[in-house]
Amino acid sequence: MGKVKSMLKRKRLMILLILGLMVLSTAYYHTHKDLPPGLSYEGDVHRVKDIRFFYDLTYEDDDGEKKIEHQIFDTVLNRIGEAEEFIVLDMFLFNGYYNDDLGYPEISQNISDKLIAQKKKHENLKIVFITDEINLTYGSHKSKLLKDLRENDIEVVFTELDPLRDSNPLYSAVWRLFFQWFGESGEGWVPNPMAKNAPDVTLRSYLELLNLKANHRKVFVTEKTAIIASANPHDASGFHSNIAFETKGNIIGDILKSEQAIANFSGGSQLPEFKPVKEKGAIEVQVLTEGKILKHVLSELKKSGKGDHVWIGMFYLAERTVIDEIDKAADRGAKINIILDPNKNAFGNQKTGLPNIPVSAEIKNLGSENIEVKWYNTGEEQYHTKMIYFDREKKDVILGGSANFTRRNLDDLNLETNIKVNAPSDSKVTKDVDQYFKRIWNNESAIYTHDYEKNKDKMTPFKYIIYWIQRILWFTSY
């Protein structure tokens, strides 16, 4: 009897070792596998005469009254109405779901209606809408908005996330081995994690959600113009503060190449081609996706030193290499001002302050007098901006778009698109970006930002431990 028990114990141990090896090998492969062709893209440098910077701002005036200045999707709607040959959109969140009806603008419905109307106006207009399956809660229910687009001869492409590298490897390895085979569709009975008024979902869709993978891009392009933004056409995001850049010329062709890469591995069609034009102008623009964004951010930080002023407006700041280079640039004499979202709110749900509260504490502990941190004065909305601006003597550099400064956004995991702008210091775009930052930093005629001390003590030891565990295990949404 003793020998039988010993044999069974060895067999169980052997099974556990085999399963552990399977999980670890699966995790290793799916974090090191090759990216699909065309991702982590670095476009050519193009010269343009003009690039427009615009933004959404939600803030309190000096009397404490909520004010809204929103430009981004009004511009997108206008540009839809000007397109005659093609429209390509790549948008992460596109739905009207929310937890509480706070009078959100109907952004998603307005864009859907405008696209359909423009398609009816120009029968040969090709429209392709690339998005993430989060809008279906990973196949757990349908989307009327996207169904309406398809019924009006607009191509909808759901990004296939499986070819992407796993950003939550230990969990994803278990999911790949044991759960993915069951699918996600079916009669839902679990409350939707997106919002209260969203359809119920299956438990299996929750299991896929925990892979924490996304096509996080926010791109709009036609034959006439290109817009790269930090904003989602998502009703519950309608009050968020965001930024966007609009330009034209041959960068349109590069953006189409970067979007074709997604269409290729997601079952999409051949996207339209852009006919090259002769380029001229004093402003240089370049499209960057995924890991190439990190490459250029680090490169510009390494160039920064005495006489430079670096401005950062960011929803999430957690990428260690970026934080290290911020510290080194400050040591070289660069003045660095950082505006962060306090990470308190996500669509009506309370958040713990991760990652910005512990990260800001780490930055303050560096002790550099050249680094200052402020919090954006958020209410129910978020400071959703993702932008860095290098104010230099003669030529300034700006990088902005969809990418937070986190491992998930910058390390070839999520799909992201940013634009890099290299422009003379006296150009309109650099003056506009400079004015934007100084306006909210200095609280000009309104209360945009609070000093660092307002949130510095809200990180309990327990939350800090959770933050470090998440960093080590990569089990985090940032």
Summary of the structure (lengths in Angstrom):
residues: 478
radius of gyration: 23.1
end to end distance: 52.7
largest distance: 87.2
contacts: 1655
relative contact order: 0.15
helix: 36%
strand: 24%
